[in-house]
Amino acid sequence: MLRAQLVQRGAVRYTPAGLPALDLSLKHESEVSEAGLPRKVSMEMRAVAIGEITRQLAALAIGTQVDCTGFLSSHRNGRGVMFHITQIH
């Protein structure tokens, strides 16, 4: 699960199987404890949604805070990490 702000959204595209897909950028900021000390965490991550979830995400305004459930995989080109969104709360 990831709580993040929607910072960028591409146009809906379609996979070779005909499923709708949406490329996104998410920004996460929080504070955690590491070795007993507070640490601020801030990062941007590329994300993708495939299937019916694309409709919900396409309707959100840029800047919206969203709680996402999903999984991590390597990016299509093999560089970096991609968060696949399977559900939003």
N, C-alpha and C positions, 0 to 999 in steps of 0.2 A: 504494500500500500504506500502511496506517495501523495502528500499534500503539496500542491504546486500552483503557480499562477500561469495561466495561458498567455504566452508572450508573442507567439507567432503561429499562424495557421495557413497551410497551403490550400489549394483548390482540391475538391474531391476528385479523385482519379479512380480507375478501376483496375483490379488485378487481372492477370491472364484468365483466371477462373470466373471473372465477371463480378467479383465482390467489390463494393465501394471501399476505398481506402483514403485516409486523411493523414498527412504528415503535419506534425506539430512541434513546437518548441515549448518546453516547460521550464519555469524557474522555481527552485525550491530554496527557502531560507528558514533556518531554525537554529535553536541553541541546544546543544547536548553536553553531557558530561563525559570527559575523557581523562582518565588517570586522576579522577577527583577534581578536575578543574573545568570550568565552563569553556565551551568552544563554540563559536559561531560557524554555522555551515551555510554556504551559499554556492549554488551551482545551477547551470543551465543544462538541460538534457534534451536530446532529440527523442521524439516519440512518434508512434504510429498507431492508428486505430483502423481495424478492418471489420467490415460487416455493419450490422445495424447500429452499433455504437457511434458510427461516423455521423449519423443524423443528429444525435444529441450534442456531440462536440462541435459540429458545424454551427449550431444555434447559439453557442456561448460567445459572449463578447470578449474581445482581447482584454486582458487584465483580470478576468474572472479567476477567483480562487477555486480550485477543484480538488476533490479527493478521488484519486484513481487507484484501481486495483489492476495488476497486470504482471508481466514478467519481463526479464531482461534477456536480450540476445545480442549478438554482434550485429553491427550495421550491415546493410546490404553489400557494401564494398569491402567488408571485412575490417574496417577501421573504426574503432570506438564502440560505444554501447548504445543500443536502441531499447527504449522502454515501450513495450507493446501494451497498450491500454485495452483491457477486456471489460472493465466496468467502471462507471463513475457513480459517486454517492453524493 
